[in-house]
Amino acid sequence: MDPARQPLVERRFSNILVLDFSLIGDLVMLSPALRRLRETYPGARLTLVSQPVGWELFRAGGLVDEVLAWDKRGTDRGLAGLLRLAGRLRQKHYDAAFVFHRSFGSALAAYLARIPVRVGYRHELRDFLLTHRVKQPELPEHLTRENLHLLDEVGIPGEETPVEVDVDRTCEDDFLRRMKQRLDVNGRPLVLICPLGGWPTKSWRPQLINRLLDRFAVHDATFAIVGAPGEEQYAADIYSVNNEVVNLVGRTTLRELVYLVRRADVVVSPDTSVVHLATAVGTPVVALFGPTAAERCGPSPGSQASVIYGKVNCLKCYLKKCNKEPFCMDTITPEEVKAEVDRYLARKPASGNAE
């Protein structure tokens, strides 16, 4: 049989490379594919090349054996950085590369590293760089399933497993102990809120969040606001007259953010990484969507999640700037968000979901 046509499940790979240069949410949605590769080739060494955040998500060693950080916005910027990456990879003698990222550069890195089996989705600009070229699904799928489809099409079948993260939890108890006085107020439930979605069009305005908080009775819950460094001013306008609001925007590492998401009773967030972290650790999430499609990049199938869309006819536009009125995210009402939060809080003890 032509090796290019042989199902890869029959091949004996011992040193496998996975390339995905995406950000946090997409890397979480890659985890079922990593799990399938791990289970299909249990004796192989599995290495992930990703942006530096991948090291925090998967460094504990369960899903992958090694994470190689490629900082495309920093020290590895441009063609020179890509060539340095290819040189590093060539020295490690991988026998197969699975290129989940759709970029030309990710396929080029695997090609220049002289990896004999290179699997990825087809594109006319990079087909010559791949040995196994897979056609995109005809209908858009959730990204977790699209990643698994790539494996299916080259003969690596398996069950669809939940998304997961594999962060180092050795400091979790110490971190939560330090946060206890602020988060565990008389056993009240903890509601984690992420207001910003990366793009201005994905965010939920502070005024709407304040209206949501005002609908909770006095001493009903503790709220924690989370976000990335640089987003502090946005969160400064969020407050509640009835309940404690803990502003943690820009004040946690990614690993500490995962600890907080695990501790929370419910998460409220637009389309951002916090949605996927919540589904990965089993915390219920109320996900707010407007310009992006939840069926592709929303909570993973089968997770404890509610998706609330805006009420306009131009949803899923994928625009990063918008001047239309009404703005889609503004049409998501605090009342409907609170109804979903209440539904999840009614199911859970107030002590949180951490193990």
DRENDO-1510 file (C-alpha; in Angstrom, 1 decimal, always signed):
<recs>
REC; n; res; u; v; w
REC; 1; MET; +0.0; +0.0; +0.0 .
REC; 2; ASP; +1.1; +3.5; -0.8 .
REC; 3; PRO; +2.3; +5.0; +2.6 .
REC; 4; ALA; +0.4; +8.2; +1.9 .
REC; 5; ARG; -2.9; +6.2; +1.7 .
REC; 6; GLN; -2.2; +3.9; +4.7 .
REC; 7; PRO; -4.4; +4.8; +7.7 .
REC; 8; LEU; -2.2; +6.5; +10.2 .
REC; 9; VAL; -3.6; +4.5; +13.0 .
REC; 10; GLU; -1.6; +1.6; +11.6 .
REC; 11; ARG; +1.7; +3.5; +11.6 .
REC; 12; ARG; +4.2; +3.2; +14.5 .
REC; 13; PHE; +4.9; +6.7; +15.5 .
REC; 14; SER; +7.2; +7.3; +18.5 .
REC; 15; ASN; +7.8; +11.0; +18.4 .
REC; 16; ILE; +4.8; +13.1; +17.4 .
REC; 17; LEU; +4.6; +16.9; +17.0 .
REC; 18; VAL; +1.4; +19.0; +17.1 .
REC; 19; LEU; +1.4; +22.6; +15.9 .
REC; 20; ASP; -1.3; +25.1; +16.8 .
REC; 21; PHE; -0.4; +28.8; +17.1 .
REC; 22; SER; -3.9; +29.8; +18.4 .
REC; 23; LEU; -4.7; +31.5; +21.6 .
REC; 24; ILE; -6.2; +30.1; +24.8 .
REC; 25; GLY; -9.7; +29.2; +23.8 .
REC; 26; ASP; -8.7; +27.4; +20.6 .
REC; 27; LEU; -6.0; +25.5; +22.5 .
REC; 28; VAL; -8.6; +24.3; +25.0 .
REC; 29; MET; -10.7; +23.2; +22.1 .
REC; 30; LEU; -7.7; +21.3; +20.7 .
REC; 31; SER; -7.5; +19.1; +23.8 .
REC; 32; PRO; -9.9; +16.3; +22.6 .
REC; 33; ALA; -7.6; +15.8; +19.5 .
REC; 34; LEU; -4.6; +15.7; +21.8 .
REC; 35; ARG; -6.4; +13.1; +23.9 .
REC; 36; ARG; -7.1; +11.0; +20.9 .
REC; 37; LEU; -3.5; +11.1; +19.7 .
REC; 38; ARG; -2.3; +10.2; +23.2 .
REC; 39; GLU; -4.7; +7.2; +23.3 .
REC; 40; THR; -3.9; +6.1; +19.8 .
REC; 41; TYR; -0.2; +6.2; +20.3 .
REC; 42; PRO; +0.3; +5.5; +24.0 .
REC; 43; GLY; +4.0; +4.9; +23.8 .
REC; 44; ALA; +4.8; +7.9; +21.7 .
REC; 45; ARG; +6.3; +11.2; +22.9 .
REC; 46; LEU; +3.8; +14.0; +22.2 .
REC; 47; THR; +5.0; +17.6; +21.8 .
REC; 48; LEU; +2.9; +20.7; +21.3 .
REC; 49; VAL; +4.2; +23.8; +19.7 .
REC; 50; SER; +2.0; +26.7; +20.6 .
REC; 51; GLN; +2.1; +30.3; +21.8 .
REC; 52; PRO; +3.5; +30.6; +25.4 .
REC; 53; VAL; +0.0; +30.2; +27.0 .
REC; 54; GLY; +0.1; +26.5; +25.9 .
REC; 55; TRP; +2.7; +25.9; +28.5 .
REC; 56; GLU; +0.4; +27.0; +31.3 .
REC; 57; LEU; -2.5; +25.0; +30.0 .
REC; 58; PHE; -0.8; +21.7; +29.4 .
REC; 59; ARG; +2.4; +21.6; +31.3 .
REC; 60; ALA; +1.5; +19.0; +33.9 .
REC; 61; GLY; +2.3; +16.2; +31.5 .
REC; 62; GLY; -1.0; +14.3; +31.1 .
REC; 63; LEU; -2.0; +15.3; +27.6 .
REC; 64; VAL; +1.4; +16.1; +26.2 .
REC; 65; ASP; +5.0; +15.4; +27.2 .
REC; 66; GLU; +6.4; +18.8; +26.3 .
REC; 67; VAL; +5.2; +22.2; +25.2 .
REC; 68; LEU; +7.5; +24.3; +23.0 .
REC; 69; ALA; +6.6; +28.0; +23.2 .
REC; 70; TRP; +6.7; +30.0; +20.0 .
REC; 71; ASP; +6.2; +33.7; +20.8 .
REC; 72; LYS; +5.0; +35.0; +17.4 .
REC; 73; ARG; +4.4; +38.5; +18.8 .
REC; 74; GLY; +7.7; +38.7; +20.7 .
REC; 75; THR; +11.1; +37.1; +20.4 .
REC; 76; ASP; +10.0; +34.8; +17.6 .
REC; 77; ARG; +8.3; +37.4; +15.4 .
REC; 78; GLY; +8.6; +37.2; +11.6 .
REC; 79; LEU; +10.3; +34.8; +9.2 .
REC; 80; ALA; +13.5; +34.7; +11.2 .
REC; 81; GLY; +11.6; +33.4; +14.3 .
REC; 82; LEU; +9.9; +30.8; +12.1 .
REC; 83; LEU; +13.2; +29.6; +10.7 .
REC; 84; ARG; +14.6; +29.4; +14.2 .
REC; 85; LEU; +11.6; +27.3; +15.2 .
REC; 86; ALA; +12.1; +24.9; +12.2 .
REC; 87; GLY; +15.7; +24.5; +13.2 .
REC; 88; ARG; +14.8; +23.5; +16.7 .
REC; 89; LEU; +12.3; +21.0; +15.5 .
REC; 90; ARG; +14.7; +19.5; +13.0 .
REC; 91; GLN; +17.0; +18.6; +15.8 .
REC; 92; LYS; +14.3; +16.5; +17.6 .
REC; 93; HIS; +13.6; +14.1; +14.7 .
REC; 94; TYR; +9.9; +13.9; +14.8 .
REC; 95; ASP; +8.3; +11.2; +12.7 .
REC; 96; ALA; +4.8; +12.8; +12.3 .
REC; 97; ALA; +3.4; +16.3; +12.6 .
REC; 98; PHE; -0.3; +17.2; +12.9 .
REC; 99; VAL; -0.7; +20.8; +11.8 .
REC; 100; PHE; -4.1; +21.9; +13.3 .
REC; 101; HIS; -3.4; +25.6; +12.7 .
REC; 102; ARG; -4.5; +26.8; +9.3 .
REC; 103; SER; -1.6; +29.2; +8.7 .
REC; 104; PHE; +1.0; +28.9; +6.0 .
REC; 105; GLY; +3.7; +29.4; +8.6 .
REC; 106; SER; +2.7; +26.4; +10.7 .
REC; 107; ALA; +2.9; +24.0; +7.7 .
REC; 108; LEU; +6.2; +25.6; +6.6 .
REC; 109; ALA; +7.7; +25.0; +10.0 .
REC; 110; ALA; +6.9; +21.2; +9.8 .
REC; 111; TYR; +8.2; +21.1; +6.2 .
REC; 112; LEU; +11.4; +22.8; +7.0 .
REC; 113; ALA; +11.9; +20.5; +10.0 .
REC; 114; ARG; +11.9; +17.6; +7.6 .
REC; 115; ILE; +9.2; +15.7; +9.4 .
REC; 116; PRO; +8.3; +12.8; +7.1 .
REC; 117; VAL; +4.5; +12.7; +7.8 .
REC; 118; ARG; +2.8; +16.2; +7.8 .
REC; 119; VAL; -1.0; +16.2; +8.2 .
REC; 120; GLY; -3.1; +19.4; +7.9 .
REC; 121; TYR; -6.1; +21.0; +6.3 .
REC; 122; ARG; -5.8; +21.8; +2.6 .
REC; 123; HIS; -5.2; +25.3; +1.2 .
REC; 124; GLU; -3.8; +26.0; -2.2 .
REC; 125; LEU; -1.0; +28.1; -0.7 .
REC; 126; ARG; +0.3; +25.3; +1.5 .
REC; 127; ASP; -0.7; +22.0; +0.0 .
REC; 128; PHE; +2.8; +21.3; -1.2 .
REC; 129; LEU; +4.1; +21.5; +2.4 .
REC; 130; LEU; +1.9; +18.7; +3.6 .
REC; 131; THR; +2.1; +14.9; +2.9 .
REC; 132; HIS; -1.5; +14.3; +4.0 .
REC; 133; ARG; -3.9; +17.0; +2.9 .
REC; 134; VAL; -7.5; +17.0; +4.3 .
REC; 135; LYS; -10.4; +18.8; +2.8 .
REC; 136; GLN; -12.3; +21.1; +5.2 .
REC; 137; PRO; -15.8; +19.8; +6.3 .
REC; 138; GLU; -18.5; +21.0; +3.9 .
REC; 139; LEU; -20.6; +22.4; +6.7 .
REC; 140; PRO; -19.0; +24.4; +9.5 .
REC; 141; GLU; -18.5; +22.4; +12.7 .
REC; 142; HIS; -17.5; +23.2; +16.2 .
REC; 143; LEU; -13.8; +23.6; +16.4 .
REC; 144; THR; -13.4; +20.6; +18.7 .
REC; 145; ARG; -15.1; +18.4; +16.1 .
REC; 146; GLU; -13.2; +20.0; +13.2 .
REC; 147; ASN; -9.9; +19.1; +14.9 .
REC; 148; LEU; -11.1; +15.5; +15.4 .
REC; 149; HIS; -12.3; +15.5; +11.7 .
REC; 150; LEU; -8.7; +16.0; +10.7 .
REC; 151; LEU; -7.7; +12.9; +12.5 .
REC; 152; ASP; -10.7; +10.9; +11.3 .
REC; 153; GLU; -9.8; +11.7; +7.7 .
REC; 154; VAL; -6.3; +10.2; +8.0 .
REC; 155; GLY; -7.5; +7.0; +9.7 .
REC; 156; ILE; -7.2; +7.9; +13.4 .
REC; 157; PRO; -10.7; +7.3; +14.7 .
REC; 158; GLY; -12.0; +7.5; +18.3 .
REC; 159; GLU; -14.6; +8.8; +20.6 .
REC; 160; GLU; -15.2; +12.5; +21.1 .
REC; 161; THR; -13.9; +13.3; +24.6 .
REC; 162; PRO; -14.6; +16.5; +26.6 .
REC; 163; VAL; -12.3; +19.5; +26.5 .
REC; 164; GLU; -9.7; +19.6; +29.3 .
REC; 165; VAL; -6.8; +21.5; +30.6 .
REC; 166; ASP; -3.8; +20.1; +32.5 .
REC; 167; VAL; -2.5; +23.0; +34.6 .
REC; 168; ASP; -0.1; +22.7; +37.5 .
REC; 169; ARG; -2.4; +22.6; +40.5 .
REC; 170; THR; +0.3; +22.4; +43.2 .
REC; 171; CYS; -0.4; +26.0; +44.3 .
REC; 172; GLU; -4.2; +25.9; +44.0 .
REC; 173; ASP; -5.0; +25.3; +47.6 .
REC; 174; ASP; -2.5; +28.1; +48.7 .
REC; 175; PHE; -4.0; +30.5; +46.2 .
REC; 176; LEU; -7.6; +29.8; +47.2 .
REC; 177; ARG; -6.6; +30.1; +50.9 .
REC; 178; ARG; -5.2; +33.6; +50.3 .
REC; 179; MET; -8.4; +34.5; +48.4 .
REC; 180; LYS; -10.8; +32.9; +50.9 .
REC; 181; GLN; -11.5; +36.1; +52.9 .
REC; 182; ARG; -12.6; +37.9; +49.8 .
REC; 183; LEU; -14.4; +35.1; +47.9 .
REC; 184; ASP; -15.9; +32.9; +50.7 .
REC; 185; VAL; -18.2; +35.4; +52.4 .
REC; 186; ASN; -20.5; +33.4; +54.7 .
REC; 187; GLY; -20.8; +30.6; +52.2 .
REC; 188; ARG; -22.3; +32.8; +49.5 .
REC; 189; PRO; -22.1; +31.4; +45.9 .
REC; 190; LEU; -19.3; +32.8; +43.8 .
REC; 191; VAL; -20.3; +34.2; +40.3 .
REC; 192; LEU; -17.3; +34.9; +38.0 .
REC; 193; ILE; -17.9; +37.6; +35.4 .
REC; 194; CYS; -15.6; +38.3; +32.4 .
REC; 195; PRO; -16.9; +41.5; +30.7 .
REC; 196; LEU; -14.5; +41.7; +27.8 .
REC; 197; GLY; -14.4; +39.4; +24.8 .
REC; 198; GLY; -11.1; +40.4; +23.1 .
REC; 199; TRP; -12.9; +42.4; +20.4 .
REC; 200; PRO; -15.0; +45.5; +21.3 .
REC; 201; THR; -18.0; +43.9; +19.5 .
REC; 202; LYS; -17.9; +40.8; +21.7 .
REC; 203; SER; -18.0; +42.6; +25.0 .
REC; 204; TRP; -20.9; +43.3; +27.4 .
REC; 205; ARG; -21.1; +46.9; +28.6 .
REC; 206; PRO; -20.4; +47.7; +32.3 .
REC; 207; GLN; -23.9; +49.3; +32.5 .
REC; 208; LEU; -25.6; +46.1; +31.6 .
REC; 209; ILE; -23.4; +44.1; +34.1 .
REC; 210; ASN; -24.3; +46.6; +36.8 .
REC; 211; ARG; -28.0; +46.1; +36.1 .
REC; 212; LEU; -27.4; +42.4; +36.3 .
REC; 213; LEU; -25.8; +42.7; +39.7 .
REC; 214; ASP; -28.6; +45.0; +41.0 .
REC; 215; ARG; -31.1; +42.2; +40.4 .
REC; 216; PHE; -29.5; +40.0; +43.1 .
REC; 217; ALA; -30.8; +40.6; +46.6 .
REC; 218; VAL; -28.6; +41.8; +49.4 .
REC; 219; HIS; -25.9; +39.3; +50.4 .
REC; 220; ASP; -27.1; +36.9; +47.6 .
REC; 221; ALA; -23.7; +36.2; +46.1 .
REC; 222; THR; -20.1; +37.3; +45.7 .
REC; 223; PHE; -19.0; +38.5; +42.3 .
REC; 224; ALA; -15.5; +38.4; +40.9 .
REC; 225; ILE; -14.6; +40.3; +37.8 .
REC; 226; VAL; -11.7; +38.8; +35.7 .
REC; 227; GLY; -9.8; +39.8; +32.6 .
REC; 228; ALA; -6.4; +40.3; +31.1 .
REC; 229; PRO; -3.9; +43.0; +31.9 .
REC; 230; GLY; -4.8; +46.2; +30.1 .
REC; 231; GLU; -8.5; +45.8; +30.7 .
REC; 232; GLU; -8.5; +47.3; +34.2 .
REC; 233; GLN; -10.3; +50.6; +33.3 .
REC; 234; TYR; -13.2; +48.8; +31.7 .
REC; 235; ALA; -13.9; +46.8; +34.9 .
REC; 236; ALA; -13.5; +49.9; +37.1 .
REC; 237; ASP; -17.0; +50.9; +36.3 .
REC; 238; ILE; -18.6; +47.7; +37.5 .
REC; 239; TYR; -20.1; +47.7; +41.0 .
REC; 240; SER; -23.0; +46.4; +43.1 .
REC; 241; VAL; -24.8; +48.2; +45.9 .
REC; 242; ASN; -26.0; +44.8; +47.3 .
REC; 243; ASN; -23.1; +42.4; +47.1 .
REC; 244; GLU; -19.4; +42.2; +47.2 .
REC; 245; VAL; -17.6; +42.7; +43.8 .
REC; 246; VAL; -14.0; +41.6; +43.8 .
REC; 247; ASN; -12.0; +43.2; +40.9 .
REC; 248; LEU; -9.3; +40.7; +39.8 .
REC; 249; VAL; -8.8; +42.1; +36.3 .
REC; 250; GLY; -5.2; +41.9; +35.3 .
REC; 251; ARG; -4.3; +40.5; +38.8 .
REC; 252; THR; -4.1; +36.7; +38.1 .
REC; 253; THR; -1.9; +34.5; +36.1 .
REC; 254; LEU; -3.6; +32.1; +33.6 .
REC; 255; ARG; -3.1; +29.3; +36.1 .
REC; 256; GLU; -4.7; +31.3; +38.9 .
REC; 257; LEU; -7.6; +32.1; +36.6 .
REC; 258; VAL; -8.2; +28.4; +36.1 .
REC; 259; TYR; -8.2; +28.0; +39.9 .
REC; 260; LEU; -10.9; +30.8; +40.1 .
REC; 261; VAL; -13.0; +29.2; +37.4 .
REC; 262; ARG; -12.9; +25.9; +39.2 .
REC; 263; ARG; -13.9; +27.5; +42.5 .
REC; 264; ALA; -16.8; +29.5; +40.9 .
REC; 265; ASP; -20.4; +28.3; +41.1 .
REC; 266; VAL; -21.2; +29.8; +37.7 .
REC; 267; VAL; -19.3; +31.9; +35.1 .
REC; 268; VAL; -20.8; +34.7; +32.9 .
REC; 269; SER; -18.7; +35.6; +29.9 .
REC; 270; PRO; -18.9; +36.7; +26.2 .
REC; 271; ASP; -17.0; +34.7; +23.6 .
REC; 272; THR; -13.6; +34.5; +25.1 .
REC; 273; SER; -11.2; +32.0; +26.7 .
REC; 274; VAL; -13.0; +32.0; +30.0 .
REC; 275; VAL; -15.9; +30.2; +28.4 .
REC; 276; HIS; -13.7; +27.3; +27.3 .
REC; 277; LEU; -11.8; +27.2; +30.6 .
REC; 278; ALA; -15.1; +26.8; +32.4 .
REC; 279; THR; -16.3; +24.0; +30.2 .
REC; 280; ALA; -12.9; +22.3; +30.6 .
REC; 281; VAL; -13.1; +22.3; +34.4 .
REC; 282; GLY; -16.8; +21.5; +34.6 .
REC; 283; THR; -18.1; +24.9; +35.9 .
REC; 284; PRO; -21.4; +26.0; +34.4 .
REC; 285; VAL; -21.2; +29.0; +32.1 .
REC; 286; VAL; -23.6; +31.5; +30.7 .
REC; 287; ALA; -22.0; +32.5; +27.4 .
REC; 288; LEU; -23.1; +35.7; +25.6 .
REC; 289; PHE; -22.8; +35.8; +21.8 .
REC; 290; GLY; -23.3; +38.4; +19.1 .
REC; 291; PRO; -20.8; +38.8; +16.3 .
REC; 292; THR; -19.4; +35.2; +16.5 .
REC; 293; ALA; -21.1; +31.8; +16.1 .
REC; 294; ALA; -21.5; +29.7; +19.2 .
REC; 295; GLU; -22.0; +26.6; +17.1 .
REC; 296; ARG; -18.4; +26.9; +16.0 .
REC; 297; CYS; -16.5; +28.6; +18.8 .
REC; 298; GLY; -18.9; +28.5; +21.8 .
REC; 299; PRO; -19.1; +26.1; +24.7 .
REC; 300; SER; -18.1; +22.6; +23.7 .
REC; 301; PRO; -20.9; +20.1; +22.9 .
REC; 302; GLY; -22.2; +18.4; +26.0 .
REC; 303; SER; -20.9; +20.9; +28.5 .
REC; 304; GLN; -22.9; +22.7; +31.3 .
REC; 305; ALA; -23.6; +25.8; +29.3 .
REC; 306; SER; -26.3; +28.3; +28.2 .
REC; 307; VAL; -25.8; +30.4; +25.1 .
REC; 308; ILE; -27.6; +33.7; +24.9 .
REC; 309; TYR; -27.6; +35.5; +21.6 .
REC; 310; GLY; -28.3; +39.2; +20.9 .
REC; 311; LYS; -31.6; +40.0; +19.2 .
REC; 312; VAL; -30.7; +41.5; +15.9 .
REC; 313; ASN; -30.7; +40.2; +12.3 .
REC; 314; CYS; -27.0; +40.7; +11.6 .
REC; 315; LEU; -25.6; +38.2; +14.2 .
REC; 316; LYS; -22.4; +36.2; +13.4 .
REC; 317; CYS; -21.0; +39.0; +11.3 .
REC; 318; TYR; -17.5; +38.5; +12.7 .
REC; 319; LEU; -16.9; +42.3; +12.6 .
REC; 320; LYS; -14.5; +43.7; +15.1 .
REC; 321; LYS; -16.0; +47.2; +14.8 .
REC; 322; CYS; -19.7; +48.1; +14.5 .
REC; 323; ASN; -21.7; +51.3; +14.6 .
REC; 324; LYS; -25.1; +49.7; +14.1 .
REC; 325; GLU; -28.0; +50.4; +16.4 .
REC; 326; PRO; -29.1; +48.5; +18.3 .
REC; 327; PHE; -25.7; +46.9; +18.9 .
REC; 328; CYS; -26.2; +43.1; +19.2 .
REC; 329; MET; -24.5; +42.6; +22.6 .
REC; 330; ASP; -26.6; +45.5; +24.0 .
REC; 331; THR; -29.8; +43.5; +23.3 .
REC; 332; ILE; -28.8; +40.7; +25.7 .
REC; 333; THR; -30.8; +41.7; +28.8 .
REC; 334; PRO; -29.7; +41.4; +32.4 .
REC; 335; GLU; -33.0; +39.6; +33.2 .
REC; 336; GLU; -32.3; +36.7; +30.9 .
REC; 337; VAL; -28.7; +36.4; +32.1 .
REC; 338; LYS; -29.8; +36.3; +35.7 .
REC; 339; ALA; -32.4; +33.7; +35.0 .
REC; 340; GLU; -29.7; +31.3; +33.7 .
REC; 341; VAL; -27.4; +32.1; +36.6 .
REC; 342; ASP; -30.2; +31.4; +39.0 .
REC; 343; ARG; -30.9; +28.1; +37.3 .
REC; 344; TYR; -27.3; +26.9; +37.7 .
REC; 345; LEU; -27.1; +28.2; +41.3 .
REC; 346; ALA; -30.2; +26.3; +42.2 .
REC; 347; ARG; -28.4; +23.0; +41.2 .
REC; 348; LYS; -25.2; +23.5; +43.2 .
REC; 349; PRO; -24.1; +23.9; +46.8 .
REC; 350; ALA; -22.8; +27.3; +47.7 .
REC; 351; SER; -19.3; +26.0; +48.5 .
REC; 352; GLY; -18.2; +25.8; +44.9 .
REC; 353; ASN; -17.0; +23.0; +42.6 .
REC; 354; ALA; -13.4; +22.7; +43.5 .
REC; 355; GLU; -12.3; +19.2; +44.3 .
</recs>
